[in-house]
């Protein structure tokens, strides 16, 4: 169980690191309106799935920081919180920019079954205090 949550936290951290993309162009190199591309329906759906995934990760992080005691795990969890919080804000901004129809379509998507985060969160919440670090790790 410790390996599975460590794997989930590590995967979230790696996904967050890979999602940032290239740095935003400066004002001097930013393309004008004609060169910008709109967010497609599939992009909005992907963003919506990533937002839901990131929200689940952040809920695990909150509980982990509230209940965990192992300093190394807490350091890892804090790093995940920092990157995932930033990524969530960025993805929500992209969805807003895509417009109301993209946001509405994304909100209608059923996110259940994408991961076992809900089960992991339930295990974490139910763990006795002396077992929390074991469940986290």
C-alpha positions as CSV (number, residue, x, y, z in Angstrom):
1,X,0.0,0.0,0.0
2,X,2.9,2.4,0.8
3,X,4.3,1.8,-2.6
4,X,1.0,2.5,-4.3
5,X,0.5,5.9,-2.7
6,X,4.1,6.8,-3.2
7,X,3.7,5.9,-6.9
8,X,0.5,8.0,-7.1
9,X,2.3,11.0,-5.5
10,X,5.3,10.5,-7.7
11,X,3.2,10.2,-10.8
12,X,1.3,13.4,-9.9
13,X,4.6,15.2,-9.3
14,X,6.0,14.0,-12.6
15,X,2.8,14.8,-14.5
16,X,2.8,18.2,-13.0
17,X,6.4,18.8,-14.1
18,X,5.6,17.6,-17.6
19,X,2.4,19.6,-18.0
20,X,4.0,23.0,-17.6
21,X,5.0,23.2,-21.2
22,X,7.3,25.8,-22.6
23,X,7.6,29.2,-21.0
24,X,5.1,31.8,-22.0
25,X,6.3,34.1,-24.8
26,X,7.3,37.6,-23.8
27,X,5.2,40.5,-25.0
28,X,7.7,41.1,-27.8
29,X,7.4,37.6,-29.2
30,X,3.7,36.8,-28.3
31,X,1.7,36.1,-31.4
32,X,-1.0,38.4,-32.4
33,X,-4.7,37.5,-32.4
34,X,-4.6,36.0,-35.9
35,X,-1.8,33.5,-34.9
36,X,-3.5,32.3,-31.7
37,X,-5.4,29.0,-31.8
38,X,-8.6,28.3,-30.0
39,X,-8.9,25.4,-27.5
40,X,-10.6,22.5,-29.2
41,X,-13.4,20.4,-27.7
42,X,-10.9,17.6,-27.1
43,X,-8.4,20.0,-25.5
44,X,-11.2,21.2,-23.1
45,X,-12.1,17.6,-22.3
46,X,-8.5,16.8,-21.6
47,X,-8.1,19.9,-19.4
48,X,-11.3,19.0,-17.5
49,X,-10.0,15.5,-16.8
50,X,-6.7,16.9,-15.7
51,X,-8.4,19.5,-13.4
52,X,-10.5,16.7,-11.8
53,X,-7.3,14.5,-11.4
54,X,-5.4,17.4,-9.9
55,X,-8.3,18.3,-7.5
56,X,-8.2,14.6,-6.3
57,X,-4.4,14.8,-5.8
58,X,-4.7,18.0,-3.8
59,X,-7.4,16.4,-1.6
60,X,-4.9,13.6,-0.9
61,X,-2.2,16.1,-0.2
62,X,-4.4,18.0,2.3
63,X,-5.2,14.9,4.2
64,X,-1.6,13.7,4.0
65,X,-0.3,17.0,5.4
66,X,-3.0,17.0,8.1
67,X,-2.3,13.5,9.3
68,X,1.2,12.5,8.1
69,X,4.2,12.7,10.5
70,X,7.1,11.3,8.5
71,X,9.3,14.3,7.5
72,X,10.4,12.9,4.2
73,X,6.8,12.1,3.1
74,X,5.7,15.5,4.3
75,X,8.4,17.1,2.2
76,X,7.3,15.1,-0.9
77,X,3.7,16.0,-0.3
78,X,4.5,19.7,0.1
79,X,6.3,19.6,-3.2
80,X,3.4,17.9,-4.9
81,X,1.1,20.5,-3.4
82,X,3.2,23.4,-4.7
83,X,3.3,22.1,-8.3
84,X,-0.2,20.8,-8.4
85,X,-1.7,24.0,-7.1
86,X,0.1,26.0,-9.8
87,X,-0.9,23.5,-12.5
88,X,-4.5,23.6,-11.4
89,X,-4.6,27.4,-11.6
90,X,-3.1,27.3,-15.1
91,X,-5.5,24.6,-16.4
92,X,-8.5,26.4,-15.0
93,X,-7.4,29.6,-16.7
94,X,-7.1,27.8,-20.0
95,X,-10.6,26.4,-19.6
96,X,-11.9,29.9,-18.9
97,X,-10.2,31.2,-22.0
98,X,-11.7,28.4,-24.0
99,X,-15.1,29.9,-23.3
100,X,-18.3,29.0,-21.6
101,X,-19.3,26.2,-24.1
102,X,-15.9,24.4,-23.5
103,X,-16.2,24.7,-19.8
104,X,-19.8,23.4,-19.8
105,X,-18.8,20.5,-22.0
106,X,-15.9,19.7,-19.7
107,X,-18.1,19.8,-16.6
108,X,-20.6,17.3,-18.2
109,X,-17.8,14.7,-18.6
110,X,-18.1,11.8,-16.1
111,X,-14.7,11.6,-14.3
112,X,-15.6,8.5,-12.2
113,X,-13.4,5.5,-12.9
114,X,-10.4,7.5,-14.0
115,X,-8.4,6.5,-11.0
116,X,-8.5,4.9,-7.6
117,X,-7.9,8.2,-5.8
118,X,-11.3,8.1,-4.0
119,X,-10.4,4.7,-2.6
120,X,-6.9,5.9,-1.6
121,X,-8.4,8.9,0.1
122,X,-10.9,6.8,2.0
123,X,-8.0,4.5,3.2
124,X,-6.0,7.5,4.2
125,X,-8.9,9.1,6.2
126,X,-9.8,5.8,7.9
127,X,-6.2,4.9,8.8
128,X,-5.4,4.9,12.5
129,X,-3.0,7.7,13.5
130,X,-0.1,5.3,13.9
131,X,-0.7,3.9,10.4
132,X,-1.1,7.1,8.3
133,X,2.5,7.3,7.2
134,X,2.4,3.7,6.1
135,X,-0.8,4.4,4.0
136,X,0.9,7.5,2.6
137,X,4.1,5.8,1.6
